Structure formats: structure tokens, C-alpha cells
Amino acid sequence: MRSRILYTEIRDAANAIILFSKLGDRTAAEGIVQWLLQHYYNSRRNYFYFFDNKLFKSKIDFIRWQSWMALALSEYIQ
């Protein structure tokens, strides 16, 4: 049911980046990072969106979502 309303949210993608980074699959992690930068990153304001659904994108820049991506990106670059 959730997938019919929400396409994905930033925590799902961050967890995937962390998982693939720890498993050593840099190609999969890189693909997710690139996809997030294209679809979930606001380059003018330098923050990640929380979620995307059929009606709108959540463009509220809560620190919680930014911290998930900070953790994911730090795992990715290690």
C-alpha cells in the first residue's frame, strides 16, 4: 500500500547507499547517489527532499533528512 502512495523517501535511499557501501558494491551505491542528486537534491538551496509521491514533493528541509544523507554520503566516500 505504501508504494502506491509514496514512490520512495530519502531514508530508504540513504539506507541503500549505506548497505551497498558496506558490502563494497560501489557501482550500486554510485547509481543511487547519482539518482538522488538528479531527483531529490535542490542544488540552489543545498538540501535533499524528504519524499516524492503522486501529488507533490516534500520540499521541507528538516535536519533529520539531511543527517540521513550526511551519514550515507560519509559511508559512501570512505
VEXMIKE-842526 format. One record per atom (N, C-alpha, C, O): residue number from 1; residue in one letter; x, y, z; atom name. Coordinates in steps of 0.001 Angstrom, whole numbers, plus 524288, in hexadecimal, padded with zeros to 5 digits. Each point is the difference from the previous one (the first is absolute). Last residue first. Example, Ala and Ser with C-alpha at 12.3 -4.5 7.8 and 13.67 -1.06 7.14 Angstrom:
(pt 2,"s",(83232,7F736,81BA8),"N")
(pt 2,"s",(80334,804A6,8003C),"CA")
(pt 2,"s",(7FCFE,80442,802DA),"C")
(pt 2,"s",(801FD,80454,800A9),"O")
(pt 1,"a",(7FF25,7E554,7FF11),"N")
(pt 1,"a",(7FC86,804A6,80000),"CA")
(pt 1,"a",(80384,804B0,80000),"C")
(pt 1,"a",(8040C,7FFED,80299),"O")
REM end
This chain:
(pt 78,"q",(884D8,81A2A,80880),"N")
(pt 78,"q",(80432,7FD6A,802F8),"CA")
(pt 78,"q",(802AD,7FBDE,7FCD6),"C")
(pt 78,"q",(8039C,7FD76,801E9),"O")
(pt 77,"i",(7ED10,80D03,7F8D4),"N")
(pt 77,"i",(80532,801FC,7FE94),"CA")
(pt 77,"i",(80477,7FD6B,80307),"C")
(pt 77,"i",(8048E,800EC,7FEC7),"O")
(pt 76,"y",(7E936,7FA57,80449),"N")
(pt 76,"y",(80139,7FF4B,7FA7C),"CA")
(pt 76,"y",(8058E,801B4,7FEB4),"C")
(pt 76,"y",(802AB,7FD55,7FD05),"O")
(pt 75,"e",(7F60B,8057A,813CD),"N")
(pt 75,"e",(8011D,7FA6E,7FF34),"CA")
(pt 75,"e",(801C6,7FF05,7FA5B),"C")
(pt 75,"e",(80374,7FCCE,7FF02),"O")
(pt 74,"s",(7F715,81406,804F1),"N")
(pt 74,"s",(804FB,7FEFE,802AD),"CA")
(pt 74,"s",(80175,7FA44,7FF97),"C")
(pt 74,"s",(8049C,7FEBD,7FF79),"O")
(pt 73,"l",(7EB24,80695,7F9BA),"N")
(pt 73,"l",(80455,801E0,7FCBD),"CA")
(pt 73,"l",(80542,7FF30,8029C),"C")
(pt 73,"l",(803E1,7FF0B,7FD53),"O")
(pt 72,"a",(7ECE1,7FC75,80C31),"N")
(pt 72,"a",(8007F,7FCBF,7FB5B),"CA")
(pt 72,"a",(80492,801A8,7FC96),"C")
(pt 72,"a",(802F5,7FCB4,7FE20),"O")
(pt 71,"l",(7F8D1,80DAB,810A5),"N")
(pt 71,"l",(80201,7FAE8,8019B),"CA")
(pt 71,"l",(800E6,7FC84,7FB36),"C")
(pt 71,"l",(80418,7FD84,7FF8E),"O")
(pt 70,"a",(7F3F5,81279,7FD62),"N")
(pt 70,"a",(80569,800E5,801AC),"CA")
(pt 70,"a",(80286,7FAD7,801A8),"C")
(pt 70,"a",(8047C,7FEEC,7FEA5),"O")
(pt 69,"m",(7E9AB,80108,7FD4F),"N")
(pt 69,"m",(80344,8003F,7FB56),"CA")
(pt 69,"m",(805B0,80118,80155),"C")
(pt 69,"m",(80381,7FE1C,7FD4D),"O")
(pt 68,"w",(7F05C,8019B,81064),"N")
(pt 68,"w",(8001C,7FAD7,7FD8E),"CA")
(pt 68,"w",(80382,80006,7FB37),"C")
(pt 68,"w",(8030B,7FC5F,7FF2B),"O")
(pt 67,"s",(7F9EB,813A0,808FC),"N")
(pt 67,"s",(803B4,7FCCF,802F8),"CA")
(pt 67,"s",(8002D,7FA6B,7FDE6),"C")
(pt 67,"s",(80428,7FD94,7FFFD),"O")
(pt 66,"q",(7EFB4,80E5B,7F901),"N")
(pt 66,"q",(80544,80179,7FE5A),"CA")
(pt 66,"q",(8040C,7FCAC,802E0),"C")
(pt 66,"q",(80408,7FEA2,7FDC4),"O")
(pt 65,"w",(7EA76,7FFA6,806F0),"N")
(pt 65,"w",(800DD,7FDA2,7FADD),"CA")
(pt 65,"w",(8056D,80146,7FDFD),"C")
(pt 65,"w",(80270,7FCCC,7FD5F),"O")
(pt 64,"r",(7F865,80AAB,812C8),"N")
(pt 64,"r",(80005,7FA4D,80069),"CA")
(pt 64,"r",(80134,7FD6D,7FAC0),"C")
(pt 64,"r",(8030F,7FC4C,7FFC6),"O")
(pt 63,"i",(7FA51,81633,8023C),"N")
(pt 63,"i",(80559,7FE35,800FD),"CA")
(pt 63,"i",(8004D,7FA0E,8003B),"C")
(pt 63,"i",(80409,7FDB6,7FEBB),"O")
(pt 62,"f",(7ED70,80CBB,7F5C2),"N")
(pt 62,"f",(800F0,7FE5A,8055B),"CA")
(pt 62,"f",(8058B,7FDED,8008E),"C")
(pt 62,"f",(80208,7FD7E,7FC6F),"O")
(pt 61,"d",(7F386,80CE9,7F4E4),"N")
(pt 61,"d",(80576,7FE77,800EB),"CA")
(pt 61,"d",(80111,7FED9,805CC),"C")
(pt 61,"d",(80316,802B3,80283),"O")
(pt 60,"i",(7EC16,7FC78,7EEC0),"N")
(pt 60,"i",(8016B,80212,80526),"CA")
(pt 60,"i",(8056F,7FE01,80154),"C")
(pt 60,"i",(80104,7FB51,7FF9B),"O")
(pt 59,"k",(7F3B5,800E1,7F108),"N")
(pt 59,"k",(80494,80356,7FF6B),"CA")
(pt 59,"k",(8017D,802A4,80520),"C")
(pt 59,"k",(8029C,80409,7FFFC),"O")
(pt 58,"s",(7F209,7EB0A,7F6EA),"N")
(pt 58,"s",(800A8,802B4,804F7),"CA")
(pt 58,"s",(8050B,80321,7FFBA),"C")
(pt 58,"s",(8043E,7FDBD,7FFEB),"O")
(pt 57,"k",(7EF4C,7FD26,7EF88),"N")
(pt 57,"k",(804EA,7FED9,802AC),"CA")
(pt 57,"k",(80014,802FB,80518),"C")
(pt 57,"k",(7FE77,8048D,80035),"O")
(pt 56,"f",(7EFA0,7F44F,7F4EC),"N")
(pt 56,"f",(803D9,80422,800C4),"CA")
(pt 56,"f",(80506,7FDDB,80257),"C")
(pt 56,"f",(8003C,7FB86,801BD),"O")
(pt 55,"l",(7F0DE,7F9BB,7F790),"N")
(pt 55,"l",(7FDDE,80547,80005),"CA")
(pt 55,"l",(8041F,8044A,80068),"C")
(pt 55,"l",(7FF83,8040A,7FD71),"O")
(pt 54,"k",(803CB,7E916,802E4),"N")
(pt 54,"k",(7FD22,80116,7FB29),"CA")
(pt 54,"k",(7FE21,8059E,7FFAD),"C")
(pt 54,"k",(7FF0D,801F7,7FBB7),"O")
(pt 53,"n",(811A7,7FB29,80FF4),"N")
(pt 53,"n",(7FB73,7FCA9,7FF3E),"CA")
(pt 53,"n",(7FD1C,801AB,7FB19),"C")
(pt 53,"n",(801EF,8033F,7FD06),"O")
(pt 52,"d",(81183,7FE9A,80EE8),"N")
(pt 52,"d",(7FD4D,8014E,7FB2A),"CA")
(pt 52,"d",(7FB47,7FC61,7FFB2),"C")
(pt 52,"d",(80086,7FB49,800C9),"O")
(pt 51,"f",(80D84,80C59,80FA1),"N")
(pt 51,"f",(7FD57,7FBF4,7FCFB),"CA")
(pt 51,"f",(7FD91,8024A,7FB16),"C")
(pt 51,"f",(7FF8E,804BD,7FF53),"O")
(pt 50,"f",(80D79,804B6,80B71),"N")
(pt 50,"f",(7FEBE,7FB6A,8032C),"CA")
(pt 50,"f",(7FD72,7FBAF,7FCC6),"C")
(pt 50,"f",(801D5,7FB8E,80011),"O")
(pt 49,"y",(80CC6,812C6,7F8B3),"N")
(pt 49,"y",(7FA71,7FF98,80130),"CA")
(pt 49,"y",(7FF13,7FB13,80338),"C")
(pt 49,"y",(80323,7FC5C,7FFDE),"O")
(pt 48,"f",(80F5B,80E77,80016),"N")
(pt 48,"f",(7FD27,7FBA1,7FDAF),"CA")
(pt 48,"f",(7FA4C,80046,80199),"C")
(pt 48,"f",(7FEBE,8016F,8046A),"O")
(pt 47,"y",(81007,80F09,7F941),"N")
(pt 47,"y",(7FDAF,7FC33,80386),"CA")
(pt 47,"y",(7FD1F,7FBD1,7FCE0),"C")
(pt 47,"y",(7FEC4,800B4,7FB68),"O")
(pt 46,"n",(809BC,81101,7FF1D),"N")
(pt 46,"n",(8038F,7FC15,80236),"CA")
(pt 46,"n",(7FD7C,7FC9C,8042F),"C")
(pt 46,"n",(80202,7FF98,8045A),"O")
(pt 45,"r",(7F78F,80EBD,7EF81),"N")
(pt 45,"r",(7FF9C,8008B,805AC),"CA")
(pt 45,"r",(8035D,7FC07,802EA),"C")
(pt 45,"r",(80064,80036,804CA),"O")
(pt 44,"r",(7FF88,80037,7E889),"N")
(pt 44,"r",(7FFFC,80592,80178),"CA")
(pt 44,"r",(8000B,800B8,805E2),"C")
(pt 44,"r",(802A2,8037A,80207),"O")
(pt 43,"s",(7FC23,7EB83,7F638),"N")
(pt 43,"s",(80550,80227,7FFB9),"CA")
(pt 43,"s",(8002E,805D1,80158),"C")
(pt 43,"s",(80413,801F4,801A6),"O")
(pt 42,"n",(7EF9E,7ED3F,80378),"N")
(pt 42,"n",(7FF32,80562,7FE49),"CA")
(pt 42,"n",(80551,802AA,80012),"C")
(pt 42,"n",(801FB,80155,8042D),"O")
(pt 41,"y",(7F76E,7E96A,7FA87),"N")
(pt 41,"y",(8039F,803F5,80204),"CA")
(pt 41,"y",(7FEB7,80553,7FDA7),"C")
(pt 41,"y",(7FF42,8007C,7FB46),"O")
(pt 40,"y",(7F8FF,7EE1A,80082),"N")
(pt 40,"y",(7FEB0,8017B,8055F),"CA")
(pt 40,"y",(8036C,8044E,80245),"C")
(pt 40,"y",(7FF97,80129,804A6),"O")
(pt 39,"h",(801A5,7F6E2,7E958),"N")
(pt 39,"h",(7FA71,8001B,8014C),"CA")
(pt 39,"h",(7FEA8,80239,8055A),"C")
(pt 39,"h",(7FBA4,801E2,800BE),"O")
(pt 38,"q",(81639,7FC5F,7F792),"N")
(pt 38,"q",(7FCA1,801C5,7FBC0),"CA")
(pt 38,"q",(7FA66,800EE,801BF),"C")
(pt 38,"q",(7FD7A,803A8,7FE29),"O")
(pt 37,"l",(80F18,7F583,80DA1),"N")
(pt 37,"l",(80198,8054A,7FE93),"CA")
(pt 37,"l",(7FCA5,8022D,7FB99),"C")
(pt 37,"l",(7FF18,804B7,7FFC5),"O")
(pt 36,"l",(7FE65,7E9BD,8056D),"N")
(pt 36,"l",(7FE32,803B1,803FE),"CA")
(pt 36,"l",(8016E,80595,7FEA0),"C")
(pt 36,"l",(7FCDB,8038F,800C2),"O")
(pt 35,"w",(80980,7EF09,7F466),"N")
(pt 35,"w",(7FA57,80078,7FF6E),"CA")
(pt 35,"w",(7FDCC,803E5,803F4),"C")
(pt 35,"w",(7FCA2,8032B,7FEAB),"O")
(pt 34,"q",(81536,7F8A2,80292),"N")
(pt 34,"q",(7FEF5,8031A,7FB52),"CA")
(pt 34,"q",(7FA21,800D5,7FF2C),"C")
(pt 34,"q",(7FE4E,80446,7FE96),"O")
(pt 33,"v",(806EA,7F0B2,80F32),"N")
(pt 33,"v",(8019E,80563,8010C),"CA")
(pt 33,"v",(7FEC7,8037A,7FB50),"C")
(pt 33,"v",(7FDE2,80445,800A5),"O")
(pt 32,"i",(7FF73,7E9C9,7FD5B),"N")
(pt 32,"i",(7FC11,80242,8037B),"CA")
(pt 32,"i",(80149,805AF,8012F),"C")
(pt 32,"i",(7FC84,80350,80005),"O")
(pt 31,"g",(80FAE,7F31B,7F61F),"N")
(pt 31,"g",(7FB27,800AD,7FD11),"CA")
(pt 31,"g",(7FBBA,80288,80341),"C")
(pt 31,"g",(7FD21,80359,7FE14),"O")
(pt 30,"e",(812C4,7F7FA,80A0D),"N")
(pt 30,"e",(800AF,80480,7FC82),"CA")
(pt 30,"e",(7FB0D,80115,7FCE1),"C")
(pt 30,"e",(7FE80,80483,7FF47),"O")
(pt 29,"a",(8020A,7EC4E,80B17),"N")
(pt 29,"a",(7FFC1,804AF,8034F),"CA")
(pt 29,"a",(80079,804EF,7FCB7),"C")
(pt 29,"a",(7FD30,803CB,800E9),"O")
(pt 28,"a",(80504,7EC27,7F683),"N")
(pt 28,"a",(7FA8E,8009E,801AB),"CA")
(pt 28,"a",(7FF61,804EB,8034C),"C")
(pt 28,"a",(7FC43,802F1,7FF4B),"O")
(pt 27,"t",(814CB,7F8BD,7FBA2),"N")
(pt 27,"t",(7FCE5,8013D,7FB66),"CA")
(pt 27,"t",(7FA4C,800EE,80171),"C")
(pt 27,"t",(7FD9B,803BE,7FE28),"O")
(pt 26,"r",(80EEB,7F65A,80E95),"N")
(pt 26,"r",(8005E,8059F,7FED6),"CA")
(pt 26,"r",(7FC99,8018B,7FB55),"C")
(pt 26,"r",(7FDFF,8045E,7FFDD),"O")
(pt 25,"d",(80323,7EBF6,80E2F),"N")
(pt 25,"d",(7FDD0,8008C,7FABB),"CA")
(pt 25,"d",(7FFB5,805D2,7FEA2),"C")
(pt 25,"d",(7FBDE,8026D,80065),"O")
(pt 24,"g",(80966,7F570,8106E),"N")
(pt 24,"g",(80427,800D2,7FC33),"CA")
(pt 24,"g",(7FE18,8006F,7FA6B),"C")
(pt 24,"g",(8032B,7FFDC,7FC63),"O")
(pt 23,"l",(7F3BD,7FE91,81507),"N")
(pt 23,"l",(800DA,7FB1B,7FD24),"CA")
(pt 23,"l",(80456,80070,7FBF1),"C")
(pt 23,"l",(801CD,7FC0F,7FDEB),"O")
(pt 22,"k",(7F8EB,812D4,80BC7),"N")
(pt 22,"k",(80249,7FC39,803A7),"CA")
(pt 22,"k",(8010A,7FABF,7FD6C),"C")
(pt 22,"k",(803A9,7FD3F,80176),"O")
(pt 21,"s",(7F3E7,80FC8,7F4A3),"N")
(pt 21,"s",(80545,801D4,80150),"CA")
(pt 21,"s",(802B1,7FC1F,803A8),"C")
(pt 21,"s",(8049B,7FECD,7FF4F),"O")
(pt 20,"f",(7E9B9,7FE72,7FC36),"N")
(pt 20,"f",(8037E,7FEBA,7FBA9),"CA")
(pt 20,"f",(80593,801D2,80104),"C")
(pt 20,"f",(803B4,7FD85,7FE34),"O")
(pt 19,"l",(7EF8B,80699,80EC8),"N")
(pt 19,"l",(80070,7FA5A,7FF37),"CA")
(pt 19,"l",(803E6,7FEAB,7FBB8),"C")
(pt 19,"l",(80393,7FCE6,800DC),"O")
(pt 18,"i",(7F846,814E0,801F8),"N")
(pt 18,"i",(80319,7FDE3,8045A),"CA")
(pt 18,"i",(800E2,7FA27,7FF42),"C")
(pt 18,"i",(8045C,7FE16,800A8),"O")
(pt 17,"i",(7F07A,80A2E,7F376),"N")
(pt 17,"i",(80567,801C1,7FF31),"CA")
(pt 17,"i",(8038B,7FDC4,80438),"C")
(pt 17,"i",(80448,7FE25,7FED9),"O")
(pt 16,"a",(7E9D5,7FECF,802F4),"N")
(pt 16,"a",(80219,7FCFD,7FB9D),"CA")
(pt 16,"a",(805AA,80181,7FEE8),"C")
(pt 16,"a",(80340,7FC9F,7FEEC),"O")
(pt 15,"n",(7F36F,80CF5,80DBB),"N")
(pt 15,"n",(8012D,7FAB7,801E5),"CA")
(pt 15,"n",(80242,7FC97,7FBB5),"C")
(pt 15,"n",(80372,7FCCD,80105),"O")
(pt 14,"a",(7F6B7,813E0,7FA4B),"N")
(pt 14,"a",(804AA,8006E,80356),"CA")
(pt 14,"a",(80190,7FAA2,80219),"C")
(pt 14,"a",(8049F,7FEAC,80019),"O")
(pt 13,"a",(7EBBD,80296,7F649),"N")
(pt 13,"a",(80491,80091,7FC9B),"CA")
(pt 13,"a",(80509,80054,80332),"C")
(pt 13,"a",(803FC,7FDC4,7FE80),"O")
(pt 12,"d",(7EC34,801D0,80ABB),"N")
(pt 12,"d",(8009A,7FB22,7FD0D),"CA")
(pt 12,"d",(804F1,8002D,7FCAA),"C")
(pt 12,"d",(8031A,7FC53,7FFFC),"O")
(pt 11,"r",(7F7E7,812F0,808E8),"N")
(pt 11,"r",(80244,7FC18,8038C),"CA")
(pt 11,"r",(800C8,7FACE,7FD40),"C")
(pt 11,"r",(803E0,7FD53,800F9),"O")
(pt 10,"i",(7F3A7,810D9,7F63D),"N")
(pt 10,"i",(805AE,800AA,8004C),"CA")
(pt 10,"i",(8028C,7FBF7,80399),"C")
(pt 10,"i",(80474,7FE6E,7FF17),"O")
(pt 9,"e",(7E9E5,7FC8E,7F6F2),"N")
(pt 9,"e",(8017C,80459,80356),"CA")
(pt 9,"e",(805DE,7FFD2,800CE),"C")
(pt 9,"e",(8028B,7FC13,7FEE1),"O")
(pt 8,"t",(7EE12,7FD34,7F1C2),"N")
(pt 8,"t",(80430,7FEA6,803A5),"CA")
(pt 8,"t",(800E8,804B3,8037F),"C")
(pt 8,"t",(7FE09,80443,7FEF6),"O")
(pt 7,"y",(7F20B,7F97F,7F78B),"N")
(pt 7,"y",(803A6,7FD50,7FC89),"CA")
(pt 7,"y",(804A0,7FE14,80333),"C")
(pt 7,"y",(8012E,7FB56,8000A),"O")
(pt 6,"l",(7EB40,80757,80797),"N")
(pt 6,"l",(8054C,8022B,7FFE3),"CA")
(pt 6,"l",(8034C,7FCF9,7FC18),"C")
(pt 6,"l",(80011,7FB31,8000E),"O")
(pt 5,"i",(7EE85,7FFBC,8005B),"N")
(pt 5,"i",(7FF99,8057D,80182),"CA")
(pt 5,"i",(80552,802AC,7FF8E),"C")
(pt 5,"i",(80085,80402,7FD64),"O")
(pt 4,"r",(7FD8A,7E9F6,7FF23),"N")
(pt 4,"r",(7FC30,8027D,7FC87),"CA")
(pt 4,"r",(7FF7D,805D0,80124),"C")
(pt 4,"r",(7FE67,80304,7FC9D),"O")
(pt 3,"s",(80C49,7F1B9,80DBE),"N")
(pt 3,"s",(80276,80122,7FAF4),"CA")
(pt 3,"s",(7FC30,8025E,7FC1A),"C")
(pt 3,"s",(801AA,80254,7FC23),"O")
(pt 2,"r",(7F88D,7F7FB,814CA),"N")
(pt 2,"r",(80364,80495,80066),"CA")
(pt 2,"r",(8024D,8017A,7FABE),"C")
(pt 2,"r",(80077,804A0,7FEC7),"O")
(pt 1,"m",(7F580,7EBD7,802EE),"N")
(pt 1,"m",(7FCD1,804A5,80000),"CA")
(pt 1,"m",(80360,804EC,80000),"C")
(pt 1,"m",(7FEE1,803C5,7FD3B),"O")
REM end
